Amino acid sequence: MVDNEVLKPAFERWISPADGTVEFRGQHITVRVLDRDAVQIKKNGKLVDDDDDDDVTVE
């Protein structure tokens, strides 16, 4: 979800490494993953620790 738009997911499908980088722009991003260690989340080009950033939620 981007910017808490609950009714309309910005992107809804499985992503594989072959898909390359997926980029979203918004104030708040929610990402649902099966394995948190399998994804890298960057904000303004720097890795984000979701525990330290109120704009990023990983479920």
PDB file of N, CA, C and O in Angstrom:
ATOM      1  N   MET A   1       0.844  -1.177   0.000  1.00  0.00           N
ATOM      2  CA  MET A   1       0.000   0.000   0.000  1.00  0.00           C
ATOM      3  C   MET A   1       0.890   1.242   0.000  1.00  0.00           C
ATOM      4  O   MET A   1       1.947   1.258   0.632  1.00  0.00           O
ATOM      5  N   VAL A   2       0.471   2.246  -0.689  1.00  0.00           N
ATOM      6  CA  VAL A   2       1.182   3.523  -0.706  1.00  0.00           C
ATOM      7  C   VAL A   2       0.252   4.576  -0.135  1.00  0.00           C
ATOM      8  O   VAL A   2      -0.899   4.688  -0.556  1.00  0.00           O
ATOM      9  N   ASP A   3       0.743   5.344   0.819  1.00  0.00           N
ATOM     10  CA  ASP A   3      -0.018   6.426   1.448  1.00  0.00           C
ATOM     11  C   ASP A   3      -1.336   5.945   2.051  1.00  0.00           C
ATOM     12  O   ASP A   3      -2.343   6.651   2.003  1.00  0.00           O
ATOM     13  N   ASN A   4      -1.322   4.726   2.623  1.00  0.00           N
ATOM     14  CA  ASN A   4      -2.473   4.169   3.334  1.00  0.00           C
ATOM     15  C   ASN A   4      -3.737   4.043   2.482  1.00  0.00           C
ATOM     16  O   ASN A   4      -4.842   4.082   3.023  1.00  0.00           O
ATOM     17  N   GLU A   5      -3.601   3.894   1.189  1.00  0.00           N
ATOM     18  CA  GLU A   5      -4.764   3.714   0.314  1.00  0.00           C
ATOM     19  C   GLU A   5      -5.230   2.261   0.417  1.00  0.00           C
ATOM     20  O   GLU A   5      -4.884   1.429  -0.422  1.00  0.00           O
ATOM     21  N   VAL A   6      -6.009   1.971   1.442  1.00  0.00           N
ATOM     22  CA  VAL A   6      -6.430   0.609   1.748  1.00  0.00           C
ATOM     23  C   VAL A   6      -7.260  -0.014   0.630  1.00  0.00           C
ATOM     24  O   VAL A   6      -7.200  -1.225   0.421  1.00  0.00           O
ATOM     25  N   LEU A   7      -8.005   0.770  -0.066  1.00  0.00           N
ATOM     26  CA  LEU A   7      -8.896   0.226  -1.087  1.00  0.00           C
ATOM     27  C   LEU A   7      -8.196  -0.133  -2.387  1.00  0.00           C
ATOM     28  O   LEU A   7      -8.750  -0.881  -3.193  1.00  0.00           O
ATOM     29  N   LYS A   8      -6.997   0.379  -2.610  1.00  0.00           N
ATOM     30  CA  LYS A   8      -6.331   0.172  -3.892  1.00  0.00           C
ATOM     31  C   LYS A   8      -4.840  -0.097  -3.684  1.00  0.00           C
ATOM     32  O   LYS A   8      -4.057   0.846  -3.572  1.00  0.00           O
ATOM     33  N   PRO A   9      -4.431  -1.387  -3.631  1.00  0.00           N
ATOM     34  CA  PRO A   9      -3.005  -1.681  -3.513  1.00  0.00           C
ATOM     35  C   PRO A   9      -2.235  -1.120  -4.715  1.00  0.00           C
ATOM     36  O   PRO A   9      -2.720  -1.180  -5.845  1.00  0.00           O
ATOM     37  N   ALA A  10      -1.065  -0.590  -4.476  1.00  0.00           N
ATOM     38  CA  ALA A  10      -0.244  -0.044  -5.556  1.00  0.00           C
ATOM     39  C   ALA A  10       0.329  -1.159  -6.432  1.00  0.00           C
ATOM     40  O   ALA A  10       0.584  -0.965  -7.620  1.00  0.00           O
ATOM     41  N   PHE A  11       0.523  -2.319  -5.825  1.00  0.00           N
ATOM     42  CA  PHE A  11       1.165  -3.426  -6.525  1.00  0.00           C
ATOM     43  C   PHE A  11       0.758  -4.696  -5.796  1.00  0.00           C
ATOM     44  O   PHE A  11       0.966  -4.808  -4.588  1.00  0.00           O
ATOM     45  N   GLU A  12       0.179  -5.657  -6.514  1.00  0.00           N
ATOM     46  CA  GLU A  12      -0.269  -6.865  -5.839  1.00  0.00           C
ATOM     47  C   GLU A  12       0.023  -8.085  -6.705  1.00  0.00           C
ATOM     48  O   GLU A  12      -0.788  -8.481  -7.543  1.00  0.00           O
ATOM     49  N   ARG A  13       1.194  -8.670  -6.486  1.00  0.00           N
ATOM     50  CA  ARG A  13       1.577  -9.924  -7.137  1.00  0.00           C
ATOM     51  C   ARG A  13       2.901 -10.380  -6.553  1.00  0.00           C
ATOM     52  O   ARG A  13       3.560  -9.629  -5.834  1.00  0.00           O
ATOM     53  N   TRP A  14       3.288 -11.600  -6.857  1.00  0.00           N
ATOM     54  CA  TRP A  14       4.582 -12.108  -6.402  1.00  0.00           C
ATOM     55  C   TRP A  14       5.681 -11.423  -7.199  1.00  0.00           C
ATOM     56  O   TRP A  14       5.522 -11.144  -8.387  1.00  0.00           O
ATOM     57  N   ILE A  15       6.779 -11.160  -6.540  1.00  0.00           N
ATOM     58  CA  ILE A  15       7.939 -10.550  -7.190  1.00  0.00           C
ATOM     59  C   ILE A  15       9.117 -11.498  -7.020  1.00  0.00           C
ATOM     60  O   ILE A  15       9.365 -12.001  -5.924  1.00  0.00           O
ATOM     61  N   SER A  16       9.836 -11.738  -8.102  1.00  0.00           N
ATOM     62  CA  SER A  16      11.021 -12.596  -8.037  1.00  0.00           C
ATOM     63  C   SER A  16      12.258 -11.744  -8.316  1.00  0.00           C
ATOM     64  O   SER A  16      12.139 -10.633  -8.833  1.00  0.00           O
ATOM     65  N   PRO A  17      13.436 -12.249  -7.981  1.00  0.00           N
ATOM     66  CA  PRO A  17      14.659 -11.505  -8.261  1.00  0.00           C
ATOM     67  C   PRO A  17      14.811 -11.146  -9.741  1.00  0.00           C
ATOM     68  O   PRO A  17      15.425 -10.132 -10.072  1.00  0.00           O
ATOM     69  N   ALA A  18      14.259 -11.969 -10.625  1.00  0.00           N
ATOM     70  CA  ALA A  18      14.343 -11.701 -12.063  1.00  0.00           C
ATOM     71  C   ALA A  18      13.544 -10.459 -12.458  1.00  0.00           C
ATOM     72  O   ALA A  18      13.778  -9.895 -13.526  1.00  0.00           O
ATOM     73  N   ASP A  19      12.604 -10.024 -11.613  1.00  0.00           N
ATOM     74  CA  ASP A  19      11.802  -8.839 -11.908  1.00  0.00           C
ATOM     75  C   ASP A  19      12.596  -7.546 -11.747  1.00  0.00           C
ATOM     76  O   ASP A  19      12.195  -6.504 -12.265  1.00  0.00           O
ATOM     77  N   GLY A  20      13.705  -7.605 -11.041  1.00  0.00           N
ATOM     78  CA  GLY A  20      14.501  -6.397 -10.823  1.00  0.00           C
ATOM     79  C   GLY A  20      13.909  -5.524  -9.728  1.00  0.00           C
ATOM     80  O   GLY A  20      13.123  -5.993  -8.905  1.00  0.00           O
ATOM     81  N   THR A  21      14.283  -4.275  -9.723  1.00  0.00           N
ATOM     82  CA  THR A  21      13.871  -3.327  -8.691  1.00  0.00           C
ATOM     83  C   THR A  21      12.428  -2.887  -8.892  1.00  0.00           C
ATOM     84  O   THR A  21      12.006  -2.606 -10.014  1.00  0.00           O
ATOM     85  N   VAL A  22      11.674  -2.830  -7.796  1.00  0.00           N
ATOM     86  CA  VAL A  22      10.319  -2.300  -7.810  1.00  0.00           C
ATOM     87  C   VAL A  22      10.358  -1.019  -6.992  1.00  0.00           C
ATOM     88  O   VAL A  22      10.833  -1.019  -5.857  1.00  0.00           O
ATOM     89  N   GLU A  23       9.861   0.075  -7.564  1.00  0.00           N
ATOM     90  CA  GLU A  23       9.974   1.380  -6.912  1.00  0.00           C
ATOM     91  C   GLU A  23       8.596   1.987  -6.690  1.00  0.00           C
ATOM     92  O   GLU A  23       7.738   1.948  -7.571  1.00  0.00           O
ATOM     93  N   PHE A  24       8.392   2.554  -5.490  1.00  0.00           N
ATOM     94  CA  PHE A  24       7.153   3.246  -5.151  1.00  0.00           C
ATOM     95  C   PHE A  24       7.500   4.615  -4.610  1.00  0.00           C
ATOM     96  O   PHE A  24       8.555   4.795  -4.002  1.00  0.00           O
ATOM     97  N   ARG A  25       6.634   5.572  -4.821  1.00  0.00           N
ATOM     98  CA  ARG A  25       6.816   6.913  -4.282  1.00  0.00           C
ATOM     99  C   ARG A  25       5.586   7.283  -3.475  1.00  0.00           C
ATOM    100  O   ARG A  25       4.458   7.120  -3.939  1.00  0.00           O
ATOM    101  N   GLY A  26       5.806   7.782  -2.266  1.00  0.00           N
ATOM    102  CA  GLY A  26       4.703   8.174  -1.404  1.00  0.00           C
ATOM    103  C   GLY A  26       5.217   8.563  -0.027  1.00  0.00           C
ATOM    104  O   GLY A  26       6.416   8.488   0.243  1.00  0.00           O
ATOM    105  N   GLN A  27       4.310   8.977   0.836  1.00  0.00           N
ATOM    106  CA  GLN A  27       4.686   9.377   2.190  1.00  0.00           C
ATOM    107  C   GLN A  27       4.800   8.178   3.120  1.00  0.00           C
ATOM    108  O   GLN A  27       5.674   8.158   3.988  1.00  0.00           O
ATOM    109  N   HIS A  28       3.937   7.179   2.959  1.00  0.00           N
ATOM    110  CA  HIS A  28       3.962   5.991   3.797  1.00  0.00           C
ATOM    111  C   HIS A  28       3.779   4.762   2.925  1.00  0.00           C
ATOM    112  O   HIS A  28       2.840   4.686   2.133  1.00  0.00           O
ATOM    113  N   ILE A  29       4.680   3.800   3.074  1.00  0.00           N
ATOM    114  CA  ILE A  29       4.653   2.577   2.279  1.00  0.00           C
ATOM    115  C   ILE A  29       4.474   1.392   3.223  1.00  0.00           C
ATOM    116  O   ILE A  29       5.189   1.284   4.220  1.00  0.00           O
ATOM    117  N   THR A  30       3.525   0.499   2.922  1.00  0.00           N
ATOM    118  CA  THR A  30       3.351  -0.739   3.676  1.00  0.00           C
ATOM    119  C   THR A  30       3.666  -1.894   2.740  1.00  0.00           C
ATOM    120  O   THR A  30       3.096  -1.991   1.653  1.00  0.00           O
ATOM    121  N   VAL A  31       4.578  -2.775   3.164  1.00  0.00           N
ATOM    122  CA  VAL A  31       5.005  -3.901   2.345  1.00  0.00           C
ATOM    123  C   VAL A  31       4.717  -5.191   3.104  1.00  0.00           C
ATOM    124  O   VAL A  31       5.117  -5.331   4.260  1.00  0.00           O
ATOM    125  N   ARG A  32       4.030  -6.130   2.467  1.00  0.00           N
ATOM    126  CA  ARG A  32       3.793  -7.442   3.073  1.00  0.00           C
ATOM    127  C   ARG A  32       4.731  -8.437   2.406  1.00  0.00           C
ATOM    128  O   ARG A  32       4.726  -8.584   1.184  1.00  0.00           O
ATOM    129  N   VAL A  33       5.535  -9.117   3.214  1.00  0.00           N
ATOM    130  CA  VAL A  33       6.510 -10.069   2.694  1.00  0.00           C
ATOM    131  C   VAL A  33       6.435 -11.365   3.492  1.00  0.00           C
ATOM    132  O   VAL A  33       6.024 -11.365   4.652  1.00  0.00           O
ATOM    133  N   LEU A  34       6.833 -12.464   2.869  1.00  0.00           N
ATOM    134  CA  LEU A  34       6.904 -13.733   3.574  1.00  0.00           C
ATOM    135  C   LEU A  34       8.186 -13.840   4.378  1.00  0.00           C
ATOM    136  O   LEU A  34       8.190 -14.427   5.459  1.00  0.00           O
ATOM    137  N   ASP A  35       9.263 -13.288   3.873  1.00  0.00           N
ATOM    138  CA  ASP A  35      10.565 -13.361   4.538  1.00  0.00           C
ATOM    139  C   ASP A  35      11.186 -11.972   4.545  1.00  0.00           C
ATOM    140  O   ASP A  35      11.665 -11.506   3.511  1.00  0.00           O
ATOM    141  N   ARG A  36      11.185 -11.307   5.688  1.00  0.00           N
ATOM    142  CA  ARG A  36      11.706  -9.934   5.795  1.00  0.00           C
ATOM    143  C   ARG A  36      13.151  -9.829   5.325  1.00  0.00           C
ATOM    144  O   ARG A  36      13.556  -8.806   4.773  1.00  0.00           O
ATOM    145  N   ASP A  37      13.925 -10.883   5.542  1.00  0.00           N
ATOM    146  CA  ASP A  37      15.328 -10.859   5.146  1.00  0.00           C
ATOM    147  C   ASP A  37      15.525 -11.002   3.640  1.00  0.00           C
ATOM    148  O   ASP A  37      16.645 -10.860   3.148  1.00  0.00           O
ATOM    149  N   ALA A  38      14.459 -11.279   2.909  1.00  0.00           N
ATOM    150  CA  ALA A  38      14.558 -11.477   1.462  1.00  0.00           C
ATOM    151  C   ALA A  38      14.390 -10.180   0.682  1.00  0.00           C
ATOM    152  O   ALA A  38      14.511 -10.185  -0.543  1.00  0.00           O
ATOM    153  N   VAL A  39      14.113  -9.065   1.366  1.00  0.00           N
ATOM    154  CA  VAL A  39      13.899  -7.797   0.669  1.00  0.00           C
ATOM    155  C   VAL A  39      14.819  -6.716   1.230  1.00  0.00           C
ATOM    156  O   VAL A  39      15.210  -6.749   2.396  1.00  0.00           O
ATOM    157  N   GLN A  40      15.150  -5.766   0.372  1.00  0.00           N
ATOM    158  CA  GLN A  40      15.872  -4.560   0.773  1.00  0.00           C
ATOM    159  C   GLN A  40      14.943  -3.387   0.543  1.00  0.00           C
ATOM    160  O   GLN A  40      14.397  -3.227  -0.549  1.00  0.00           O
ATOM    161  N   ILE A  41      14.763  -2.574   1.555  1.00  0.00           N
ATOM    162  CA  ILE A  41      13.931  -1.388   1.417  1.00  0.00           C
ATOM    163  C   ILE A  41      14.829  -0.178   1.577  1.00  0.00           C
ATOM    164  O   ILE A  41      15.561  -0.043   2.558  1.00  0.00           O
ATOM    165  N   LYS A  42      14.754   0.713   0.573  1.00  0.00           N
ATOM    166  CA  LYS A  42      15.570   1.924   0.598  1.00  0.00           C
ATOM    167  C   LYS A  42      14.668   3.147   0.582  1.00  0.00           C
ATOM    168  O   LYS A  42      13.607   3.151  -0.043  1.00  0.00           O
ATOM    169  N   LYS A  43      15.103   4.165   1.271  1.00  0.00           N
ATOM    170  CA  LYS A  43      14.411   5.456   1.281  1.00  0.00           C
ATOM    171  C   LYS A  43      15.440   6.507   0.910  1.00  0.00           C
ATOM    172  O   LYS A  43      16.468   6.644   1.572  1.00  0.00           O
ATOM    173  N   ASN A  44      15.163   7.237  -0.139  1.00  0.00           N
ATOM    174  CA  ASN A  44      16.110   8.232  -0.639  1.00  0.00           C
ATOM    175  C   ASN A  44      17.485   7.622  -0.897  1.00  0.00           C
ATOM    176  O   ASN A  44      18.511   8.257  -0.653  1.00  0.00           O
ATOM    177  N   GLY A  45      17.498   6.380  -1.394  1.00  0.00           N
ATOM    178  CA  GLY A  45      18.736   5.712  -1.771  1.00  0.00           C
ATOM    179  C   GLY A  45      19.479   5.044  -0.636  1.00  0.00           C
ATOM    180  O   GLY A  45      20.521   4.432  -0.872  1.00  0.00           O
ATOM    181  N   LYS A  46      18.976   5.137   0.602  1.00  0.00           N
ATOM    182  CA  LYS A  46      19.655   4.534   1.753  1.00  0.00           C
ATOM    183  C   LYS A  46      18.788   3.424   2.338  1.00  0.00           C
ATOM    184  O   LYS A  46      17.564   3.540   2.394  1.00  0.00           O
ATOM    185  N   LEU A  47      19.453   2.326   2.782  1.00  0.00           N
ATOM    186  CA  LEU A  47      18.713   1.220   3.379  1.00  0.00           C
ATOM    187  C   LEU A  47      17.935   1.690   4.592  1.00  0.00           C
ATOM    188  O   LEU A  47      18.414   2.510   5.375  1.00  0.00           O
ATOM    189  N   VAL A  48      16.714   1.157   4.742  1.00  0.00           N
ATOM    190  CA  VAL A  48      15.821   1.539   5.840  1.00  0.00           C
ATOM    191  C   VAL A  48      15.682   0.375   6.805  1.00  0.00           C
ATOM    192  O   VAL A  48      15.505  -0.768   6.382  1.00  0.00           O
ATOM    193  N   ASP A  49      15.760   0.655   8.083  1.00  0.00           N
ATOM    194  CA  ASP A  49      15.422  -0.303   9.123  1.00  0.00           C
ATOM    195  C   ASP A  49      14.006   0.042   9.549  1.00  0.00           C
ATOM    196  O   ASP A  49      13.786   1.091  10.155  1.00  0.00           O
ATOM    197  N   ASP A  50      13.025  -0.831   9.241  1.00  0.00           N
ATOM    198  CA  ASP A  50      11.622  -0.500   9.490  1.00  0.00           C
ATOM    199  C   ASP A  50      11.329  -0.244  10.963  1.00  0.00           C
ATOM    200  O   ASP A  50      10.316   0.380  11.279  1.00  0.00           O
ATOM    201  N   ASP A  51      12.177  -0.701  11.868  1.00  0.00           N
ATOM    202  CA  ASP A  51      11.977  -0.427  13.289  1.00  0.00           C
ATOM    203  C   ASP A  51      12.295   1.026  13.626  1.00  0.00           C
ATOM    204  O   ASP A  51      11.807   1.555  14.624  1.00  0.00           O
ATOM    205  N   ASP A  52      13.109   1.669  12.799  1.00  0.00           N
ATOM    206  CA  ASP A  52      13.556   3.029  13.083  1.00  0.00           C
ATOM    207  C   ASP A  52      12.892   4.091  12.217  1.00  0.00           C
ATOM    208  O   ASP A  52      13.196   5.275  12.365  1.00  0.00           O
ATOM    209  N   ASP A  53      11.995   3.701  11.321  1.00  0.00           N
ATOM    210  CA  ASP A  53      11.406   4.656  10.389  1.00  0.00           C
ATOM    211  C   ASP A  53       9.884   4.559  10.428  1.00  0.00           C
ATOM    212  O   ASP A  53       9.319   3.529  10.060  1.00  0.00           O
ATOM    213  N   ASP A  54       9.224   5.617  10.868  1.00  0.00           N
ATOM    214  CA  ASP A  54       7.769   5.613  10.983  1.00  0.00           C
ATOM    215  C   ASP A  54       7.060   5.618   9.633  1.00  0.00           C
ATOM    216  O   ASP A  54       5.864   5.336   9.570  1.00  0.00           O
ATOM    217  N   ASP A  55       7.772   5.933   8.549  1.00  0.00           N
ATOM    218  CA  ASP A  55       7.166   5.976   7.218  1.00  0.00           C
ATOM    219  C   ASP A  55       7.129   4.621   6.524  1.00  0.00           C
ATOM    220  O   ASP A  55       6.499   4.479   5.475  1.00  0.00           O
ATOM    221  N   VAL A  56       7.798   3.623   7.100  1.00  0.00           N
ATOM    222  CA  VAL A  56       7.884   2.310   6.470  1.00  0.00           C
ATOM    223  C   VAL A  56       7.357   1.252   7.440  1.00  0.00           C
ATOM    224  O   VAL A  56       7.791   1.183   8.590  1.00  0.00           O
ATOM    225  N   THR A  57       6.411   0.420   6.962  1.00  0.00           N
ATOM    226  CA  THR A  57       5.879  -0.673   7.755  1.00  0.00           C
ATOM    227  C   THR A  57       6.057  -1.958   6.966  1.00  0.00           C
ATOM    228  O   THR A  57       5.673  -2.031   5.798  1.00  0.00           O
ATOM    229  N   VAL A  58       6.634  -2.965   7.591  1.00  0.00           N
ATOM    230  CA  VAL A  58       6.796  -4.255   6.942  1.00  0.00           C
ATOM    231  C   VAL A  58       5.947  -5.260   7.713  1.00  0.00           C
ATOM    232  O   VAL A  58       6.132  -5.454   8.915  1.00  0.00           O
ATOM    233  N   GLU A  59       5.011  -5.898   7.003  1.00  0.00           N
ATOM    234  CA  GLU A  59       4.120  -6.879   7.646  1.00  0.00           C
ATOM    235  C   GLU A  59       4.472  -8.275   7.165  1.00  0.00           C
ATOM    236  O   GLU A  59       3.844  -9.248   7.581  1.00  0.00           O
TER     237      GLU A  59
END
